[in-house]
């Protein structure tokens, strides 16, 4: 479900000095990641620069910040460059992959997910894009993640995702699409989770404290 007419990805990475650095404690590579979307409000919320008016959106934003904060503290993830945030606004023309996935998601039944995962080893950087669609009380969520490895300069698709659920606004779709991407990243970093059939679609009753506590205890 990737858009074949998408222009080249606008990647700006400090490949020489930052990408591929190793953790002082685990000696494992700390993977650099950026997450891009074309909705400026969502990106500013996620970077902590603006504040959502909706309580539900505030909780979802905090949930994503907690996940990425935990991955950063564990030296599993880092921003693409030392001075950057994890989230970055991208012009809509660069987000057509995720846009196509979110529109495809609108054709799915509610609570249905379509996931494609393409394993690769020796990953040093991840570049993710998310987008949402909304119509008549239904939201579609889509994201795509590319990976760069130690041995290949070209980026390759790591994961694509589309899902549908109930929602009340276009902003719901954007926030839920970002949440699905961040939760998918967390699952990818947990070796004992089965990525052949992951469940990423967020549930209202999920307790994020328990979720992070479970993961951190593995």
N, C-alpha and C positions, 0 to 999 in steps of 0.2 A: 504493500500500500504506500510506497514511497513515490513522491512526485519526480518524474524524470526530467522536468524542465526547470528544476530549481537552479538558481545561479550558485556559483561556488560559495561554500560556507565562509563567513567573514571571521576567520580565526586569527587571533592575535595572541600568540603564546610566547612566553620567554623560555624557549626550548633549551637554550644553552646552560642557563644557571639555575633553573628552578625545576623543570620537568625531569623526573627520574631521580630526584634526591631520595635518600633512604632515611628511614626512621632511626634515630639514635638508640632507641630501646630495642626494637624488634629486628632492625637491619633489613626490613622489608621496604619496598618502594612505596612512597606515599603518592597515591594517584591524584593528579591534578584534575579538577572538574569545574566546568561552568554550565549553568542551566539558563537557557534563553527562552524568552517569550515576547510576544509583540504587544501585550497589554501593559502600558507603563504603570498604571496604578498597582497592578499585581506585583510587578517587579519592585516598585518602591516599598510596598508593604513588606515583602519578603526580605528586603535588605534593611528593614527597620528605619527607613527614612520618612515614610508616611504611615499613618495609623488607620486601620479599617474602622468604619463606623458600626459595622455589624458585629455583634458578639460572636456569632457563629464563625464568621470569617477571621476574627481575631484569634479564636481558639485553633483554627486550622493553620493559620500563619505561624503561631507559636509552636504548634506540633512539628511543622517542617523545620523551623529554626532549631528545635531541640534535637531532631534527628541529625541534621548536618553538624550541629555543635558536638554531638556525641562522636560522630565519625571523625571530626577534626581532632578532638581530644585523644581519640584512640590512635591518631596518626595513620588513619586509613585514607582520608581525603584531605586535600588542601585546595585553595582557590587557584585559578590558572596562573596568576602572578601574585607576589606577596601583598601588593597594595589593593587587590581587587576583592569584591564580594563574590559569593558563589553565584548570585543571580545577576543577569545582564539583559537589558532591553535590546531587542533586535527588530529592525524594520520588518514589516509584514512580508515583504517579498522574499526574505530569507527564512521565513517560517512556514513555507508551503508544505513541507513534509508533515509536520504536526497538524497543520490545518486540514490536509487531506485525510489524515487519520481521524481527526475529530468529526469531520463530516461523514466519513464512513461509519463511525460509531453511532450516528443518529439512525442508521438502518438496523441496528441491533436491538434485541429485546432488552428491556430494563434489567440491570444487574448482570448483563452478559459481558464477557471479556474476550478479546482476541489478542493473544500474545505470541510473538515470535522472538525467540532468543537464539543468538548465533555465538556460541562460546569462542573465546579467544584467550590466549595466554600472554603473560608478560606485558600486561596493560600498564601504560604510564600516564595516560590522559583520557578523559571522558568529556564529550560535548553533547549536552542534551537540549532538546527543544520540546516545548509543550504548547498546546492550544486547546480551546474549548469551543463548543457550539451549543446553542440553546434554541428551543422552539416549543411552545405550548406545554410547559411544565416538564420537559425532558432535556437533559444535558448529555452531550457527547464529549468524551475526553480522549485526547490523543497525545502520544509522545513518541519520540525517537531518540535513541542514544547512539552516538558514534564512539569508537574507541581507536586509540593509537597505541601501538605496541613498541617495545624496545627494538624490534628487528625490522619494522616496516614504517616508512615515513607516511604512507598513505593511510587515510582514515577509513575504517570499515564499520558497517552497521553492526552494533552489538545487540540492540533490542528495539522492537517496535510494539506499540500497545494501542488498543482502542477499547473503549468501554462506554456503556450507557447506564444512566440511572435517573432518578427523579431530581428535579431542581427547580428553583424559582426565578433564576435570572442568568444572564450571560456571565456575570461576575462569578456566580456559583460554578459555572463550567470552567472558568479560568483557574480558580483556586483549586478545584478538585483535580483538574488535569495536572497542575503542579504537584499536588499532594501525591497523586499516583506515581509520578516520576520519582519523587524523593523517596517514597516507600519502596519503589522498585529498586532504587539504588541501594537502600539498606538491605533488602533481601539478597541482592547480588553479592554483598560483602560478607554474608553469613554462610559459611561453607555447609552447615548442616541443613539449610533450607533447600527444599527441592525446587529448583528453577524450571524443571520440565513442566510443571503445572502450578505455578505460583498463583496466589490469590492476592491481588494488589488493590482492588477496588475498596476504598475506605468504607467502613461501617460506622454508623452513628454511635454504637455502643462500645466501640473499641476504646480502651483506656491507654493513652499514649505512655503514661508512666510505667504501666505494666509491660507495655510493648518494648520500650527501651530497656527496662530492667531485665526482661527475659533475654533480650539479645545480648546485652552487655555481660550477662552471666554465663554465656556459652564458652 
